[in-house]
Amino acid sequence: MKILLAILILLTIVLLGLAVLVVLDRRADRAEWDRLVALQSEDPRVFDDEMVADLPEPARRYFTYVIRPRTPLLPVAEIEMTGQFSLGAKNNPRYQPMEARQVLAAPEGFVWAMKTTGGMPVAGSDSGLWTRFRIFGLLPVARAGGNADHARSAFGRYVSEAVIWTPAALLPGPGVTWTAVDDDTARVTVRRGALSQAVDVTVDAEGRPELVSFDRWTNANPDKTYRLQPFGAVVSDFREVGGYRVPFYVEAGNLFGTDDYFPFFIADVTEIRFPGVRP
């Protein structure tokens, strides 16, 4: 009986500790979310074609498609989505339906809070500071961050997602440069402190983005070793939101453009908001 009681006490302590960790994680999510939203300008400039007149032609075409003239320049967005998230590999993707919400504020950061809604219950968040996911609401299955590898990997993610959803964050200026790769592909390079990331966007004749790709610093490989690997996304279903034309469907994954590519992230956007906009 004493042994059983000791086991029960220990189990209770562990469960309480895990519950406290969940509460602390959610507070950190909220604090980082609020910090990023607060970066939105209260009195933004508006877009003018002259802002991109000197850019390489595919970059200019990209901007004049994704941002309407006289649109307030809002680099911070809140995004809600449903879709599928893979918990496996190409030969056995184990896709699970998911719901997620995100704040995107390149080059400062992002928070992506996700939960699966079928099969194995996985929930947690990814950000520029951490990756934290749990099963059954309590048990940690991924917990990383606070180091240079994680920061570099996360930076690649939110710069590439800015190309997709927040083009105002990528207008030319300090820390942001554009070059041409070919007639239909432009490359943006974003620098923030010690971090630097180049991302390619391929556009059609109108300037509508079709592909977003880059070399990402990641350990998503059999060796679990950080190295540069191709990553990319196919985007479609463009809709206008507050003067921005952005995709509401995205498929993305590692080893983009190779035989080993498969999209582990398939998202249907349900809403995009630009917080802090005056009525």
Sine and cosine of phi, psi and omega as CSV:
sin_phi,cos_phi,sin_psi,cos_psi,sin_omega,cos_omega
0.00,0.00,-0.65,0.76,0.00,-1.00
-0.90,0.44,-0.64,0.77,0.02,-1.00
-0.90,0.43,-0.70,0.72,0.01,-1.00
-0.88,0.47,-0.68,0.73,0.01,-1.00
-0.89,0.45,-0.66,0.75,0.01,-1.00
-0.89,0.45,-0.64,0.77,0.03,-1.00
-0.90,0.44,-0.68,0.73,0.00,-1.00
-0.90,0.43,-0.65,0.76,0.03,-1.00
-0.90,0.43,-0.70,0.72,0.00,-1.00
-0.89,0.46,-0.68,0.74,0.01,-1.00
-0.89,0.45,-0.66,0.75,0.02,-1.00
-0.89,0.45,-0.67,0.74,0.02,-1.00
-0.89,0.45,-0.68,0.74,0.00,-1.00
-0.89,0.45,-0.71,0.70,-0.02,-1.00
-0.91,0.42,-0.63,0.77,0.04,-1.00
-0.91,0.42,-0.65,0.76,0.03,-1.00
-0.88,0.47,-0.67,0.74,0.03,-1.00
-0.91,0.41,-0.63,0.78,0.02,-1.00
-0.90,0.43,-0.66,0.75,0.04,-1.00
-0.90,0.44,-0.64,0.77,0.01,-1.00
-0.88,0.47,-0.65,0.76,0.05,-1.00
-0.87,0.49,-0.71,0.70,0.00,-1.00
-0.88,0.48,-0.70,0.71,0.00,-1.00
-0.91,0.42,-0.64,0.77,0.03,-1.00
-0.89,0.46,-0.68,0.73,-0.02,-1.00
-0.92,0.39,-0.58,0.82,0.08,-1.00
-0.90,0.44,-0.65,0.76,0.02,-1.00
-0.91,0.42,-0.66,0.75,0.08,-1.00
-0.82,0.57,-0.76,0.65,-0.07,-1.00
-0.91,0.42,-0.66,0.75,-0.01,-1.00
-0.91,0.42,-0.69,0.72,0.01,-1.00
-0.93,0.37,-0.63,0.78,0.05,-1.00
-0.85,0.53,-0.77,0.64,-0.03,-1.00
-0.89,0.45,-0.62,0.79,0.02,-1.00
-0.88,0.47,-0.68,0.73,-0.04,-1.00
-0.94,0.33,-0.65,0.76,0.04,-1.00
-0.87,0.50,-0.62,0.79,-0.04,-1.00
-0.91,0.41,-0.21,0.98,0.02,-1.00
-0.97,0.23,-0.24,0.97,0.01,-1.00
-0.89,0.45,0.73,-0.68,0.01,-1.00
-0.92,0.39,0.67,-0.74,0.07,-1.00
-0.99,0.13,-0.28,0.96,-0.02,-1.00
-0.66,-0.76,0.94,0.33,-0.13,-0.99
-0.96,0.29,0.45,-0.89,0.22,-0.97
-0.93,0.37,0.19,-0.98,0.06,-1.00
-0.91,-0.42,0.42,-0.91,-0.08,-1.00
-0.97,0.24,0.67,-0.74,0.09,-1.00
-0.69,-0.72,0.66,-0.76,-0.02,-1.00
-0.82,0.57,-0.46,0.89,-0.01,-1.00
-0.90,0.44,-0.39,0.92,0.02,-1.00
-0.89,0.45,-0.42,0.91,-0.07,-1.00
-0.86,-0.51,0.20,0.98,-0.08,-1.00
-0.88,0.47,-0.50,0.87,-0.06,-1.00
-1.00,-0.06,0.04,1.00,0.00,-1.00
-0.97,0.23,0.36,-0.93,0.14,-0.99
-0.82,0.58,0.51,-0.86,-0.17,-0.98
-0.82,0.58,-0.71,0.70,0.00,-1.00
-0.92,0.40,-0.50,0.87,0.06,-1.00
-0.95,0.32,-0.68,0.73,0.05,-1.00
-0.88,0.48,-0.68,0.73,0.01,-1.00
-0.88,0.47,-0.65,0.76,0.05,-1.00
-0.85,0.53,-0.79,0.61,-0.07,-1.00
-0.91,0.42,-0.65,0.76,-0.05,-1.00
-0.95,0.30,-0.29,0.96,0.14,-0.99
-0.99,0.10,-0.72,0.69,-0.17,-0.99
-0.99,0.13,-0.31,0.95,0.02,-1.00
-0.80,-0.60,0.85,-0.53,0.05,-1.00
-0.96,0.28,0.50,-0.87,0.09,-1.00
-0.84,0.55,0.60,-0.80,0.03,-1.00
0.95,0.33,0.23,0.97,0.06,-1.00
-0.98,0.20,0.74,-0.67,0.09,-1.00
-0.85,0.52,0.69,-0.73,-0.04,-1.00
-1.00,0.09,0.97,-0.24,-0.11,-0.99
-0.86,-0.52,0.97,-0.24,-0.07,-1.00
-0.99,0.11,-0.09,1.00,-0.03,-1.00
-0.93,-0.38,0.77,-0.64,0.01,-1.00
-0.74,-0.68,0.49,-0.87,0.18,-0.98
-0.93,-0.36,0.76,-0.66,-0.14,-0.99
-0.78,-0.62,0.74,-0.68,0.12,-0.99
-0.90,-0.43,0.60,-0.80,-0.09,-1.00
-0.48,-0.88,0.39,-0.92,0.24,-0.97
-0.84,-0.54,0.01,-1.00,0.04,-1.00
0.51,-0.86,-0.54,-0.84,-0.01,-1.00
-0.74,-0.68,0.59,-0.81,0.03,-1.00
-0.76,-0.66,0.78,-0.63,-0.05,-1.00
-0.99,0.11,0.73,-0.68,0.11,-0.99
-0.97,-0.26,0.21,0.98,-0.04,-1.00
-0.74,-0.67,-0.58,-0.81,-0.02,-1.00
-0.80,-0.61,-0.02,-1.00,-0.11,-0.99
-0.85,0.53,-0.66,0.75,-0.04,-1.00
-0.97,0.24,-0.25,0.97,0.05,-1.00
-0.44,-0.90,0.98,0.22,-0.16,-0.99
-0.90,0.45,-0.50,0.87,-0.03,-1.00
0.77,0.64,0.78,0.62,0.03,-1.00
-0.88,0.48,0.67,-0.74,0.08,-1.00
-0.84,-0.55,0.67,-0.75,0.10,-0.99
-0.90,0.44,0.60,-0.80,-0.07,-1.00
-0.64,-0.77,0.37,-0.93,0.19,-0.98
-0.80,-0.60,0.61,-0.79,-0.02,-1.00
-0.48,-0.87,0.41,-0.91,0.14,-0.99
-0.71,-0.70,0.50,-0.86,-0.14,-0.99
-0.55,-0.83,0.58,-0.81,0.28,-0.96
-0.92,-0.38,0.74,-0.67,-0.07,-1.00
-0.83,-0.56,0.86,-0.51,-0.08,-1.00
-0.62,-0.79,0.87,0.49,0.04,-1.00
-0.91,0.41,0.60,-0.80,0.07,1.00
-1.00,-0.06,0.27,0.96,-0.09,-1.00
-0.99,0.14,-0.56,0.83,-0.03,-1.00
0.37,-0.93,-0.13,-0.99,0.03,-1.00
-0.33,-0.95,0.30,-0.95,0.20,-0.98
-0.68,-0.73,0.79,-0.61,0.05,-1.00
-0.86,-0.51,0.93,-0.37,-0.01,-1.00
-0.96,-0.27,0.85,-0.53,-0.14,-0.99
-0.75,-0.66,0.50,-0.87,0.19,-0.98
-0.59,-0.81,0.62,-0.79,0.11,-0.99
-0.99,0.15,0.50,-0.87,-0.06,-1.00
-0.88,-0.47,0.28,0.96,0.06,-1.00
-0.33,-0.94,0.39,-0.92,0.00,-1.00
0.91,0.41,-0.62,-0.78,0.01,-1.00
-0.89,0.45,0.86,-0.51,-0.02,-1.00
-0.97,0.25,0.96,-0.28,0.02,-1.00
-0.90,-0.43,0.71,-0.70,0.03,-1.00
-0.54,-0.84,0.43,-0.90,0.04,-1.00
0.37,-0.93,-0.37,-0.93,-0.06,-1.00
-0.53,-0.85,0.43,-0.90,0.09,-1.00
-0.84,-0.55,0.57,-0.82,0.01,-1.00
-0.39,-0.92,-0.01,-1.00,0.09,-1.00
-0.94,0.34,-0.21,0.98,-0.07,-1.00
-0.94,-0.33,-0.43,0.90,-0.09,-1.00
-0.41,-0.91,0.29,-0.96,0.26,-0.97
-0.77,-0.64,0.87,-0.49,-0.09,-1.00
-0.61,-0.79,0.92,-0.39,0.03,-1.00
-0.73,-0.68,0.52,-0.86,-0.06,-1.00
-0.72,-0.69,0.41,-0.91,0.18,-0.98
-0.95,-0.31,0.50,-0.87,-0.02,-1.00
0.84,0.55,0.42,0.91,0.07,-1.00
0.97,0.23,-0.14,0.99,-0.10,-0.99
-0.73,-0.68,-0.68,0.73,-0.23,-0.97
-0.99,0.12,0.90,-0.44,-0.03,-1.00
-0.90,0.43,0.74,-0.67,0.11,-0.99
-0.87,-0.49,-0.26,0.97,0.09,-1.00
-0.49,-0.87,0.79,-0.62,0.01,-1.00
-0.47,-0.88,0.96,-0.29,-0.09,-1.00
-0.54,-0.84,0.21,-0.98,0.05,-1.00
0.74,-0.67,0.02,-1.00,0.04,-1.00
0.97,0.23,0.32,0.95,0.04,-1.00
-0.63,-0.78,0.18,-0.98,-0.11,-0.99
-0.91,0.41,-0.60,0.80,0.01,-1.00
-0.89,0.45,-0.74,0.67,0.00,-1.00
-0.89,0.46,-0.69,0.72,-0.01,-1.00
-0.87,0.48,-0.67,0.74,-0.01,-1.00
-0.92,0.39,-0.67,0.74,0.03,-1.00
-0.90,0.44,-0.72,0.69,0.00,-1.00
-0.90,0.45,-0.62,0.78,0.00,-1.00
-0.86,0.51,-0.66,0.75,0.06,-1.00
-0.87,0.50,-0.64,0.77,0.00,-1.00
-0.89,0.45,-0.79,0.61,-0.15,-0.99
-0.98,0.18,-0.34,0.94,0.17,-0.99
-0.93,0.36,-0.69,0.72,0.01,-1.00
-0.91,0.43,-0.60,0.80,0.02,-1.00
-0.95,0.32,-0.44,0.90,0.12,-0.99
-0.90,0.44,-0.62,0.78,0.08,-1.00
-0.84,0.54,-0.60,0.80,-0.06,-1.00
-0.98,0.19,-0.73,0.68,-0.22,-0.98
-0.88,-0.47,-0.39,0.92,-0.04,-1.00
-0.75,-0.66,0.93,0.38,-0.07,-1.00
-0.88,0.47,-0.40,0.92,0.02,-1.00
-0.88,0.47,-0.43,0.90,0.02,-1.00
-0.95,0.31,-0.20,0.98,-0.15,-0.99
-0.89,-0.45,0.25,0.97,0.10,-0.99
-0.89,0.45,0.53,-0.85,-0.06,-1.00
-0.86,0.51,0.65,-0.76,-0.02,-1.00
0.16,-0.99,-0.21,-0.98,0.01,-1.00
-0.82,0.57,0.83,-0.56,0.03,-1.00
0.99,0.10,-0.01,1.00,-0.02,-1.00
-0.73,-0.68,0.88,-0.48,0.04,-1.00
-0.77,-0.64,0.49,-0.87,-0.01,-1.00
-0.83,-0.56,0.64,-0.77,0.12,-0.99
-0.70,-0.72,0.28,-0.96,0.06,-1.00
-1.00,-0.10,0.68,-0.73,0.11,-0.99
-1.00,-0.09,-0.72,0.70,0.11,-0.99
-0.42,-0.91,-0.20,-0.98,-0.10,-0.99
-0.89,0.46,-0.42,0.91,-0.07,-1.00
-0.85,-0.53,0.14,0.99,-0.05,-1.00
-0.77,-0.64,0.79,-0.62,0.06,-1.00
-0.90,-0.43,0.47,-0.88,0.01,-1.00
-0.85,-0.52,0.83,-0.55,0.11,-0.99
-0.97,-0.23,0.69,-0.72,0.09,-1.00
-0.89,-0.46,0.83,-0.56,-0.04,-1.00
-0.91,-0.42,0.73,-0.69,0.02,-1.00
-0.83,-0.56,0.69,-0.73,0.09,-1.00
-0.56,-0.83,0.95,-0.32,-0.07,-1.00
0.88,0.47,-0.79,-0.62,-0.02,-1.00
-0.99,0.11,-0.08,1.00,-0.07,-1.00
-1.00,-0.06,0.61,-0.79,0.06,-1.00
-0.56,-0.83,0.68,-0.73,0.00,-1.00
-0.57,-0.82,0.77,-0.64,0.11,-0.99
-0.97,-0.23,0.71,-0.71,0.00,-1.00
-0.73,-0.69,0.71,-0.70,0.03,-1.00
-0.99,-0.17,0.65,-0.76,0.11,-0.99
-0.81,-0.59,0.81,-0.59,0.03,-1.00
-0.98,-0.21,0.79,-0.61,-0.10,-0.99
-0.87,-0.50,0.34,-0.94,0.06,-1.00
-1.00,0.02,-0.17,-0.99,-0.08,-1.00
-0.88,0.48,-0.50,0.87,0.02,-1.00
-0.99,0.14,-0.33,0.94,-0.10,-0.99
0.96,-0.27,0.04,1.00,0.02,-1.00
-0.93,0.36,0.83,-0.55,0.03,-1.00
-0.89,0.46,0.63,-0.77,0.06,-1.00
-0.88,-0.48,-0.67,0.74,-0.02,-1.00
-0.74,-0.67,0.61,-0.79,0.13,-0.99
-0.80,-0.60,0.81,-0.58,-0.09,-1.00
-0.56,-0.83,0.42,-0.91,0.00,-1.00
-0.21,-0.98,0.24,-0.97,0.14,-0.99
-1.00,0.00,0.88,-0.47,-0.07,-1.00
-0.96,-0.27,0.66,-0.75,0.10,-0.99
-0.98,0.19,0.92,-0.38,-0.15,-0.99
-0.45,-0.89,0.39,-0.92,0.12,-0.99
-0.94,-0.35,0.36,0.93,0.03,-1.00
-0.99,0.17,0.96,0.29,0.00,-1.00
-0.43,-0.90,0.29,-0.96,-0.04,-1.00
-0.84,0.55,-0.48,0.88,-0.01,-1.00
-0.99,0.15,-0.20,0.98,-0.07,-1.00
0.81,0.59,0.61,0.80,-0.01,-1.00
-0.92,-0.39,0.74,-0.68,0.03,-1.00
-0.92,0.38,0.78,-0.63,0.08,-1.00
-0.29,-0.96,0.22,-0.97,0.04,-1.00
-0.97,0.23,0.76,-0.65,0.04,-1.00
-0.65,-0.76,0.54,-0.84,0.04,-1.00
-0.91,0.41,0.69,-0.73,0.03,-1.00
-0.69,-0.73,0.54,-0.84,0.00,-1.00
-0.21,-0.98,0.13,-0.99,-0.05,-1.00
-0.61,-0.79,0.54,-0.84,0.17,-0.99
-0.96,-0.29,0.77,-0.64,-0.10,-1.00
-0.84,-0.55,0.54,-0.84,-0.01,-1.00
-0.30,-0.95,-0.11,-0.99,-0.01,-1.00
0.84,0.54,0.87,0.50,-0.03,-1.00
-0.97,0.24,0.69,-0.73,0.04,-1.00
-0.68,-0.73,0.41,-0.91,-0.01,-1.00
-1.00,-0.06,0.76,-0.64,0.04,-1.00
-0.73,-0.68,0.94,-0.33,0.07,-1.00
0.85,0.53,0.54,0.84,-0.01,-1.00
1.00,-0.06,-0.07,1.00,0.05,-1.00
-0.96,-0.27,0.69,-0.73,0.11,-0.99
-0.97,-0.25,0.94,-0.34,-0.15,-0.99
-0.76,-0.65,0.45,-0.89,-0.02,-1.00
-0.98,0.22,0.64,-0.77,0.08,-1.00
-0.97,-0.25,0.07,1.00,0.08,-1.00
-0.70,-0.71,0.78,-0.62,-0.04,-1.00
-0.65,-0.76,0.75,-0.66,0.19,-0.98
-0.87,-0.49,0.76,-0.64,-0.07,-1.00
-0.60,-0.80,0.44,-0.90,0.03,-1.00
-0.11,-0.99,0.12,-0.99,0.02,-1.00
-0.98,0.20,0.33,-0.94,0.04,-1.00
0.84,0.54,0.61,0.79,-0.01,-1.00
-0.86,0.52,0.70,-0.71,0.01,-1.00
0.99,0.10,0.07,1.00,0.04,-1.00
-0.89,-0.46,0.16,-0.99,0.02,-1.00
-0.92,0.39,-0.32,0.95,-0.04,-1.00
-1.00,-0.02,0.01,1.00,-0.01,-1.00
-0.93,0.37,0.67,-0.74,0.30,-0.95
-0.50,-0.87,0.58,-0.82,-0.05,-1.00
-0.98,0.20,0.95,-0.33,0.04,-1.00
-1.00,0.10,-0.22,0.98,-0.05,-1.00
-0.83,-0.56,0.90,-0.44,0.02,-1.00
-0.79,-0.61,0.91,-0.41,-0.15,-0.99
-0.85,-0.53,0.72,-0.69,0.22,-0.98
-0.94,-0.33,0.94,-0.33,0.00,-1.00
-0.94,0.34,0.73,-0.68,0.04,-1.00
-0.97,-0.24,-0.40,0.92,0.04,-1.00
-0.30,-0.95,0.61,-0.79,0.15,-0.99
-0.79,-0.61,0.76,-0.64,0.04,-1.00
-0.80,-0.59,0.50,-0.87,0.09,-1.00
-0.91,-0.41,0.99,-0.11,-0.14,-0.99
-0.91,0.42,0.44,-0.90,0.07,-1.00
1.00,0.07,0.09,1.00,-0.01,-1.00
-0.97,0.26,0.77,-0.64,0.03,-1.00
-0.96,0.30,0.66,-0.75,0.02,-1.00
-0.91,0.40,0.00,0.00,0.00,0.00
